[in-house]
Amino acid sequence: MTKNDGATDSQSKDIIKVEGGSIVTPLGYAVSGIYSGVKRKRNDLGAIYSEEPAQAAAVYTLNAVQAAPIKVMKETMAKEQTIQAVIVNSGNANACTGEQGIEDAYTMQKLAAEHFNVPVHYTAIASTGLIGERMPMENITNHIPNLKVGNRPQDADAFCESIRTTDTFNKSVCYQAEINGRTITMGAAAKGSGMIEPNMGTMLSFITTDANVASEHLQEALKEVTNQTFNCITVDGDTSTNDMVLLLANGKADQESLAPGDEGWSTFVRLLELTCESMAKSIARDGEGASKLIDVTVKGAKTDVEARQIGKAIVGSSLVKTAVYGSDANWGRVIAAIGYSQAHVDPEKIDMWFGTIQLLKQSQPTSFSEEEATTYLSGDTVDITVHLHQGDGFAKAWGCDLTYDYVRINASYRT
């Protein structure tokens, strides 16, 4: 285990990143990932199981067109915010499939509940993949009985693979912290590669913790943290029909219930922030066809909200993306994005850096080395920092470059 590299505040200093940890490192969780034939190859059907019913919170896509599993999940969570089993498939989104799609989602939920011997309303469901085609239910129904959950590293890897679509790698992370004398662990798995314009993107994220936190407090924390992390990434400006982040807390760490105002609450929220930020950055780095992660820091905005607004304008700019892809220190594209973000800025007071290379000071160009800038931009991570000198607003945002491969992948997504 290593200290979290980004830990700079009092809530982060005792949080450690668990090397090799995963969604099953928290006590009481097991997962499975198998191949059912929904996709041409690779695992496409997964499950999460908690030994104890877990308090749950979820946030969903804001796309007005929402897939059947999202509708079923909202109905399920409206009854009781408790989840013990999760069924998820990739390869088919079950979106824009009408009443039959709703029935298929209910069927998946019911069969998973029966398989894990839990109440239907304790069973979550998620899907991701191609929009507008009926779910091949025979593949699903025939293979749900084959979901044998475990908590080995290979089980976690199999689950991560089962939720991927155009992702090029599994996305997983785990952190631990000491809270009120108990070791609290949080793990996560996510998928996301394209159609990423939160709120949120074609992304799914599942977060597990053995902390003891009531669902209403989980929901409050997840909503706040999602706005600072998952809602600060963009790949291509499109919002999906299936996005969901699901947070489960089963209390297996045998810790007293945590709530806002408690001594350990800020540490728990920071644990959630680090987990979600890690997943958000992994998704941005794996943007379809991407070769570079763009990591934007905005300082000195009027408010945090406006800082996020500016950060997302920068990482969402196609011209910024293509400049980064071409290793071109074209800072004019960044300042243009700041200007059209509709946030309050003084155009005469903007400072800007690519990495440690200052390009602008008080909106005036500096005499930086083009060769040095090109060398820096050739790396696989590009940090862009802007200081607006308007207030104390701060935010981070993440995106990726725009490459020829993005067009190639999405030009043939169905075929």
Secondary structure, DSSP 8 states (H G I E B T S, - for coil): -EE-TT--STTTTT-EE-TT--TT-STTEEEEEE--SSSSSS--EEEEEEEEEEEEEEEE---SS--HHHHHHHHHHHH-SEEEEEEEEEEE---S-HHHHHHHHHHHHHHHHHHHT--GGGEEEEEEEESSS---HHHHHHHGGG---B-SHHHHHHHHHHT-SS-SS-EEEEEEEEETTEEEEEEEEEE--SSB-SS-BS-EEEEEE---B-HHHHHHHHHHHHHHTGGGB-SSS---SS-EEEEEE--TT----B-TTSTTHHHHHHHHHHHHHHHHHHHHHT-TT---EEEEEEEEESSHHHHHHHHHHHHH-HHHHHHHHTT---HHHHHHHHHHT-S---TTS-EEEETTEEEEETTEE----HHHHHHHHTSSEEEEEEE--SSSEEEEEEEE---HHHHHHHHTS--
